Each structure stands twice: as C-alpha cells, then as structure tokens.
Amino acid sequence: MACEICELLKDKERIIYEDEIVVAILVKKPAAKGHVRIIPKKHLAKIEDLESEEVLQLFTIANHTAAALFETIGAHGTNIISTEDEHFTLDVIARKPDDGLNFLWQPKQIPQNELESVHDAIKNKIIITKEGKKSEPIIEKKKEPSEKIEDKEGEKNYLMDCFERVP
C-alpha cells in the first residue's frame, strides 16, 4: 500500500467501518468535517482492476457513509471523489453552504458533432440490462476497435481510448 494509506490504516481509532473488502476511515487532515476515505483492501491503482463485487461494495459503503453524514453532522450534500493513484480510493466529503470548498471547473464548449460522436461511442460500449448484465448494442452501427475518435488537432483522444478497453 502507498505510504499515506498505510499510515492512515494504522490509526485504528479512526476506522468507522471495515469488512473483508473495504475500510472506511476518517481522514487525519480532512477537506471538511466528516471527510471519510474508503479504501479497498486489495492494493490496486485503478478501479477497473477491482472485481464488480468490490466496486459494488465500495460505492455501497460510500452511499451509506454519505447518508450517515447527513444524519450525524447535518451535511447538506456530499461529494464522492475517486482517486486513481498508487492505491484507488473514494473520498466522501460532507458539504455545507459556504464551506469554502470549491470542486468546480470551467465547462468547455464542445462542438455538436464531437459531442454526438462521443455520445455514440459511449452509448455503444455501455449497454446494460435490468439484471445488470452487459448486452449487445441495440444500434446496428458499431465502430471497429481500431477506429479511434480524434480531437480537433487529429491526436488520439485519451478519454475515448480508455473507453475502448472493455473491463
């Protein structure tokens, strides 16, 4: 585990939840009162390296943690932030009006044709049935894996390249 994560897990008094898959712990230097970090016990850097059951447990605990923050400290909202670094983690941060935290970014204007291209590419990759199983796309038009969506400068688009990798 990353040194920061190891140090965080050593402080057993800060652990608020633990099972065979995840640990939820209060952060020593929080962004806000009630900042909780949820850490998978498997030392993996990326979410796609986790099994579906582990991802489900991570986000279930994040959901329950957010609900607990509303009920216990009077949070008005929460941010759930994933970090892919040396160790994948989820941070659940309680929010209150005028808390001084700023997780906003300036939205970019994307040309309509690029937006439609991204929409189609993502939609064709994430087709899930009500039972939670992947199904074949309903749309007949399917891009070949070698075909890459390019940005304005003709360079391969990193985000779309990531969507080409099927977990």
matplotlib code that plots the C-alpha trace (Angstrom):
import matplotlib.pyplot as plt

x = [0.0, 1.0, 2.8, 0.0, -2.6, -0.6, -0.2, -3.9, -4.8, -2.5, -4.8, -7.4, -9.4, -10.3, -11.8, -15.5, -16.3, -14.4, -15.3, -13.4, -13.4, -13.1, -12.1, -13.7, -11.7, -11.9, -9.1, -6.5, -6.3, -9.8, -11.1, -14.2, -15.6, -16.8, -14.3, -14.2, -11.8, -13.0, -10.1, -10.3, -8.3, -6.8, -3.9, -4.8, -4.3, -7.3, -11.0, -11.1, -8.6, -11.3, -13.9, -17.5, -18.4, -15.6, -16.7, -20.3, -19.2, -17.1, -19.9, -22.5, -20.3, -19.8, -23.6, -24.2, -21.4, -23.0, -26.3, -24.6, -23.0, -26.5, -27.9, -25.0, -23.3, -26.1, -24.4, -26.4, -24.7, -21.7, -19.0, -17.8, -14.4, -12.4, -8.6, -6.6, -3.0, -0.8, -4.0, -7.5, -9.7, -13.0, -13.4, -16.8, -16.8, -19.6, -20.8, -22.5, -23.4, -20.4, -18.0, -15.3, -14.6, -14.5, -14.7, -16.0, -14.3, -14.9, -17.1, -15.7, -17.9, -17.6, -18.8, -22.1, -20.6, -17.9, -20.4, -22.6, -19.5, -18.6, -22.2, -22.5, -19.1, -20.0, -23.6, -22.4, -20.0, -22.3, -25.4, -26.6, -29.8, -32.0, -30.3, -27.0, -25.5, -23.9, -25.9, -25.2, -25.9, -29.3, -27.9, -26.6, -23.9, -20.8, -17.3, -14.4, -12.0, -9.2, -11.2, -10.2, -12.1, -9.7, -9.7, -9.5, -5.7, -6.0, -4.4, -5.9, -8.3, -7.2, -10.7, -12.1, -9.1, -9.9, -13.4, -12.0, -10.7, -13.6, -13.3]
y = [0.0, 3.6, 5.1, 7.6, 4.8, 2.6, 5.4, 6.2, 2.5, 2.2, 4.6, 2.0, 4.6, 6.4, 3.4, 3.8, 0.7, -2.4, -5.7, -8.2, -5.9, -2.2, 0.0, 3.4, 5.8, 9.4, 11.4, 12.9, 16.2, 16.5, 18.8, 19.3, 17.9, 14.4, 13.6, 9.8, 7.8, 4.4, 2.1, -1.3, -3.9, -5.0, -2.8, -1.7, 1.6, 1.7, 1.0, -1.3, -3.6, -4.3, -7.1, -6.0, -7.2, -5.0, -1.9, -2.5, -2.7, 0.4, 2.5, 0.9, 2.0, 5.4, 5.7, 4.7, 7.0, 9.9, 9.1, 9.0, 12.4, 13.9, 12.3, 12.9, 16.1, 17.8, 17.8, 19.5, 17.5, 15.3, 15.0, 11.5, 11.7, 8.7, 8.9, 6.6, 6.8, 4.2, 2.9, 3.5, 5.3, 7.0, 10.1, 11.1, 14.8, 16.4, 19.7, 22.6, 26.1, 28.4, 25.7, 27.3, 24.2, 24.6, 21.5, 23.4, 23.6, 25.8, 23.8, 23.7, 24.3, 21.2, 21.3, 19.4, 16.9, 15.9, 15.7, 13.4, 11.3, 10.8, 10.1, 7.3, 5.8, 5.7, 4.5, 1.6, 0.5, 0.7, -1.3, -2.9, -4.9, -4.5, -7.6, -5.7, -7.8, -6.4, -6.9, -6.3, -2.8, -2.2, 0.2, -1.7, 0.9, -0.3, 1.2, -1.1, -1.3, 0.1, 3.2, 6.0, 9.2, 12.1, 15.6, 18.8, 18.5, 14.9, 13.4, 10.3, 11.3, 9.8, 9.5, 7.7, 5.5, 4.4, 3.5, 1.2, -1.0, -3.2, -4.3]
z = [0.0, -0.5, 2.5, 3.1, 3.0, 5.3, 7.8, 7.7, 8.3, 11.3, 13.2, 14.2, 16.2, 13.0, 11.3, 11.1, 9.0, 7.9, 6.2, 4.1, 1.0, 2.2, 5.1, 5.7, 7.9, 9.0, 7.2, 9.5, 7.5, 6.2, 3.5, 5.7, 9.0, 8.2, 5.4, 5.1, 2.8, 1.6, 0.7, -0.9, 0.9, -2.4, -3.3, -6.8, -8.6, -10.9, -10.4, -13.5, -11.6, -9.0, -9.3, -9.8, -6.3, -4.9, -6.8, -5.7, -2.1, -2.3, -3.7, -1.3, 1.6, 0.1, -0.2, 3.4, 4.6, 2.8, 4.4, 7.8, 7.2, 6.6, 9.7, 12.1, 11.3, 9.3, 5.9, 3.2, 0.5, -0.2, -2.9, -3.7, -5.3, -6.7, -6.9, -9.0, -7.7, -6.1, -4.4, -5.6, -3.0, -2.7, -0.6, 0.8, 1.8, 3.7, 2.3, 3.9, 2.5, 2.5, 3.5, 1.3, -0.7, -4.5, -6.7, -9.7, -13.0, -16.1, -18.5, -22.1, -25.2, -27.4, -31.0, -31.5, -34.0, -31.4, -28.7, -30.8, -31.7, -28.0, -27.2, -29.8, -28.8, -25.1, -25.7, -27.8, -25.1, -22.0, -22.7, -19.5, -19.0, -15.9, -14.5, -14.6, -17.4, -20.5, -23.6, -27.3, -28.5, -29.9, -32.6, -35.6, -36.3, -34.4, -34.7, -35.3, -32.3, -34.5, -35.3, -32.8, -32.2, -32.7, -31.3, -33.4, -33.8, -35.1, -32.0, -30.4, -27.7, -24.3, -22.8, -25.8, -26.0, -22.4, -23.4, -26.0, -23.1, -22.0, -18.4]

ax = plt.figure().add_subplot(projection="3d")
ax.plot(x, y, z, "-o")
ax.set_aspect("equal")
plt.show()
